[in-house]
Amino acid sequence: MVPAQLLLSQAVHGRGGYDSDFSDDESGEKSDQRNKRTSNEDALLIKPFQKVKPVKVADRQIAAEEWDREEARNRRFHLIAMDAYARHKKFVNDYILYYGGKKEDFQRSGASDKTDLDVVRENCRFLWKEEDTVDMNWEKRLAKKYYDKLFKEYCIADLSRYKENKFGFRWRHEKEVVSGKGQFSCGNKHCDEKEGLKSWEVNFGYIEYGEKRNALVKLRLCPQCSCKLNFHHRRREVKPNKKRERTEQNSEESKSKKSRLSHSEKHRSKRNKQKDQVSSDDSDDFDNDPDDSEEHPSDSDFWKGPLQETDEKSREEEFDEYFQDLFL
């Protein structure tokens, strides 16, 4: 006998026993509904700007273009994130990788580089004339601007080649003027002596841009450096004390003149007072003796000699007399 459980399982799986005629239809309807729901849900998830994916497999060319486009997008984002130097370095490495070569070929040569100091040295002049300021470019303007900032009272000298009678001179800049270099200390480039300084005037002859030029410069040197300057022939020494002596002499002369004028004025004033007294006495006598006749000069008085001419004072002497009390 067949057990009851086996019969029941066969009935359920359709191998016999009881079964429904509408079981296949119900399962088909349920699968259709399920497919519709999934399709509706997919339609709702699709965005309006989203492209419809092709159902079929894409062509190889289309896939390659899409891959290249994605790679280019990634490369662009990567380059934007890099700085300029890293980007340049990457391009150089890529060039060497694809075309070959060495990194030394890409190193920048600094042979043609120039700083502002180099430009000033190339276009500098010891003295700028009006002819030199014609057709000025930016390099000459820079050198002229530097020249205008220099102090041109005393020079700084290079006496290292004094035995060859060759000297170098340049003007002083602001720091040297503040420190007193070249005026209160020796003007030699390699000397800082501050005692026994002497001032010298030198006719400086030099060649500048193929042109012979001369300039009269003044510098102050110590006794040892002065010997180097005058090794071949003696230069002109500037002595500022002469002017002081002249001024002192002129002041002494003016004082002596003023004293003489003051004495002469005193004598003149005394004489005038005596004359006034004599004239007053004569007038009194004339009033007392009206019958006395006037005395006339005799002929012998005319033949004593020529009349003495009185010295007329010049305008300067009059001013000196007037201002004599102010200068005492």
C-alpha positions in Angstrom: 0.0 0.0 0.0 1.1 3.5 -0.8 1.3 5.8 2.2 -1.0 8.8 2.4 1.8 11.3 2.6 3.2 10.2 -0.8 -0.1 10.5 -2.4 -0.6 14.0 -1.1 2.8 15.1 -2.5 2.1 13.7 -5.9 -1.2 15.6 -5.9 0.5 18.8 -5.1 3.2 18.4 -7.8 0.7 17.3 -10.4 1.8 13.8 -10.6 -1.5 12.5 -9.9 -4.2 13.1 -7.5 -6.2 16.3 -7.3 -5.3 19.4 -9.4 -6.9 22.8 -10.5 -7.6 23.7 -14.1 -6.9 27.4 -13.6 -3.5 27.2 -11.9 -1.5 28.0 -15.1 -3.5 31.1 -15.9 -3.2 32.6 -12.4 0.6 32.2 -12.4 0.9 33.9 -15.8 -1.2 36.8 -14.8 0.8 37.4 -11.7 4.1 37.4 -13.7 2.7 39.9 -16.2 1.6 42.2 -13.4 5.0 41.9 -11.8 6.7 42.9 -15.0 4.4 45.9 -15.5 5.2 47.1 -12.0 8.9 46.9 -12.5 8.6 48.7 -15.9 6.6 51.5 -14.3 9.1 51.8 -11.5 11.9 52.0 -14.0 10.0 54.7 -15.9 9.6 56.8 -12.7 13.3 56.5 -11.9 14.3 57.8 -15.4 15.3 61.5 -15.3 14.1 63.9 -18.0 17.7 64.8 -19.1 19.0 61.2 -18.9 19.7 59.5 -22.1 18.1 56.2 -22.9 20.5 53.4 -22.7 20.8 51.3 -25.8 19.5 47.9 -25.3 21.9 46.4 -27.8 25.7 46.1 -27.3 27.6 49.3 -28.4 29.9 49.2 -31.3 33.7 49.0 -30.6 34.3 52.5 -32.1 31.7 54.1 -29.9 33.1 52.4 -26.8 36.6 53.7 -27.7 35.4 57.3 -28.2 33.5 57.2 -24.9 36.6 55.8 -23.1 38.8 58.5 -24.6 36.4 61.2 -23.6 36.3 59.9 -20.0 40.1 59.7 -19.9 40.4 63.3 -21.2 38.0 64.5 -18.5 40.0 62.8 -15.8 43.3 64.1 -17.1 41.9 67.7 -17.2 40.8 67.5 -13.6 44.2 66.1 -12.7 46.0 69.0 -14.4 43.8 71.7 -12.9 44.6 70.4 -9.5 48.4 70.8 -10.1 50.4 74.0 -9.8 52.3 75.6 -12.7 55.7 74.1 -11.8 54.3 70.5 -11.3 52.3 70.9 -14.6 55.5 72.0 -16.5 57.4 69.1 -14.9 54.8 66.6 -16.0 54.8 67.9 -19.6 58.6 67.7 -19.8 58.6 64.1 -18.5 55.8 63.2 -21.0 57.8 64.7 -23.8 61.0 62.8 -22.8 59.0 59.6 -22.4 57.3 59.8 -25.9 60.1 61.5 -28.0 63.2 60.7 -26.0 66.0 63.0 -24.9 67.6 64.3 -21.6 66.5 66.6 -18.9 69.6 68.7 -19.3 68.4 69.8 -22.7 65.4 71.5 -21.0 67.4 73.3 -18.3 67.1 77.1 -18.7 70.4 78.9 -19.4 71.0 82.1 -17.3 73.7 83.5 -19.6 71.4 86.2 -20.9 69.9 87.2 -17.5 70.5 90.7 -16.3 69.8 92.4 -13.1 69.3 96.1 -12.5 72.8 96.4 -11.3 74.1 94.8 -14.5 72.1 97.3 -16.6 73.4 100.2 -14.6 77.0 99.0 -15.1 76.6 98.7 -18.8 75.1 102.1 -19.3 76.7 104.2 -16.6 78.6 107.4 -17.2 81.0 109.4 -15.0 79.4 112.7 -16.2 76.2 113.0 -18.1 76.0 115.7 -20.7 73.0 117.0 -22.7 74.2 115.1 -25.7 74.0 111.8 -23.7 70.3 112.4 -22.8 69.2 112.1 -26.5 67.5 108.9 -27.6 67.1 107.5 -24.1 65.9 103.9 -23.7 64.8 102.4 -20.5 68.3 101.1 -19.7 69.8 104.6 -20.1 67.0 106.1 -18.0 67.7 103.6 -15.2 71.4 104.5 -15.3 70.6 108.3 -15.3 68.3 107.9 -12.4 71.0 106.1 -10.4 73.5 108.9 -11.4 71.2 111.6 -10.1 71.1 110.0 -6.6 74.9 110.2 -6.3 76.8 113.0 -4.4 79.3 114.7 -6.6 81.3 116.9 -4.1 84.1 114.5 -3.3 85.3 111.3 -5.1 86.3 107.8 -3.9 89.6 106.8 -5.4 91.2 103.4 -6.2 95.0 103.8 -5.9 95.9 100.1 -6.2 97.8 100.8 -9.6 99.4 104.1 -8.7 102.8 103.0 -9.9 101.4 102.7 -13.4 99.9 106.2 -13.1 96.4 104.7 -13.3 93.7 105.8 -10.9 90.0 105.0 -10.6 87.4 107.5 -9.4 83.7 107.3 -8.6 81.1 109.4 -6.9 79.9 108.7 -3.4 76.5 107.3 -2.5 74.3 108.0 0.5 75.7 105.6 3.0 79.2 106.9 2.4 78.1 110.5 2.9 76.4 109.6 6.1 79.4 107.8 7.4 81.8 110.6 6.3 83.8 108.4 3.9 85.7 110.5 1.4 85.3 113.8 3.4 86.0 113.2 7.1 88.0 110.0 6.4 90.5 109.1 3.7 88.9 108.9 0.2 91.0 105.9 -0.7 88.9 102.8 -1.2 91.0 100.7 1.1 91.9 103.3 3.7 89.9 104.7 6.7 92.5 107.2 8.1 90.9 110.3 9.7 93.9 112.4 10.6 96.0 114.7 8.5 93.7 114.8 5.6 94.4 117.0 2.6 92.2 118.1 -0.3 93.5 117.5 -3.9 92.2 118.5 -7.3 92.9 116.1 -10.1 92.3 116.4 -13.8 90.8 113.0 -14.4 91.2 111.8 -17.9 89.2 108.7 -19.0 87.9 106.9 -22.0 84.2 106.3 -22.1 82.5 104.4 -24.9 85.5 105.1 -27.2 85.5 108.8 -26.4 88.3 110.7 -24.5 86.9 112.9 -21.7 88.3 115.0 -18.9 86.8 116.0 -15.5 88.2 118.0 -12.6 87.5 116.1 -9.5 88.2 116.8 -5.8 89.2 114.2 -3.1 90.6 114.1 0.4 93.4 111.8 1.2 95.7 111.0 4.2 99.4 111.7 3.9 100.3 108.1 2.8 97.6 108.0 0.1 98.6 111.5 -0.9 102.1 110.2 -1.7 100.6 107.5 -3.8 98.5 110.1 -5.7 101.6 112.3 -6.3 103.9 109.4 -7.1 104.6 110.5 -10.7 103.9 114.3 -10.5 102.4 116.6 -7.9 98.8 117.5 -8.1 97.2 120.8 -7.0 96.5 120.9 -3.3 93.4 122.8 -2.2 93.9 124.8 1.0 90.7 126.1 2.5 92.6 128.1 5.1 93.6 130.8 2.5 90.1 132.0 2.3 89.9 132.3 6.0 93.1 134.3 6.1 91.9 136.5 3.4 88.6 137.1 5.2 90.5 137.8 8.4 92.8 140.2 6.7 89.9 142.0 5.1 88.1 142.3 8.4 91.2 143.7 10.1 91.7 146.2 7.2 88.1 147.3 7.5 88.5 147.7 11.3 91.6 149.8 10.9 89.9 151.9 8.3 86.9 152.4 10.6 89.2 153.4 13.5 91.0 155.9 11.3 87.8 157.4 10.1 86.5 157.6 13.6 89.7 159.5 14.7 89.5 161.8 11.8 85.8 162.5 12.5 86.7 163.3 16.1 89.4 165.8 15.0 87.0 167.4 12.5 84.3 167.8 15.1 86.8 169.5 17.5 88.0 171.8 14.7 84.4 172.7 13.8 83.7 173.5 17.4 86.8 175.7 17.7 85.8 177.5 14.5 82.3 178.1 15.8 83.7 179.6 18.9 86.1 181.8 17.0 83.4 183.0 14.7 81.1 183.8 17.6 83.9 185.8 19.2 84.6 187.7 15.9 81.0 188.5 15.5 80.9 189.9 19.1 83.9 192.1 18.3 82.4 193.3 15.1 79.3 194.3 16.9 81.4 196.1 19.5 83.6 197.9 16.9 81.6 198.6 13.8 84.1 201.2 12.5 86.9 198.6 12.0 87.4 197.8 8.4 87.6 194.2 7.0 91.0 192.8 6.5 91.8 191.9 2.9 94.5 189.3 2.0 97.7 190.7 0.7 99.4 189.9 -2.6 102.0 187.8 -1.0 99.3 185.3 0.1 98.4 184.6 -3.5 102.0 183.6 -4.5 102.6 181.1 -1.6 101.7 178.2 -3.8 98.8 176.4 -5.5 95.6 175.8 -3.7 95.4 172.5 -1.9 92.7 170.2 -3.2 90.6 168.6 -0.7 90.1 164.8 -1.0 86.5 164.0 -1.8 85.2 160.9 -0.1 83.9 158.1 -2.2 80.6 156.5 -1.7 82.0 153.4 -0.1 83.9 155.4 2.4 80.7 157.3 3.3 78.9 154.0 3.8 81.8 152.8 6.0 81.6 155.9 8.1 77.9 155.5 8.4 77.9 151.8 9.4 81.1 151.9 11.5 79.2 151.6 14.8 77.2 148.7 13.5 80.3 146.5 12.9 82.0 147.1 16.2 
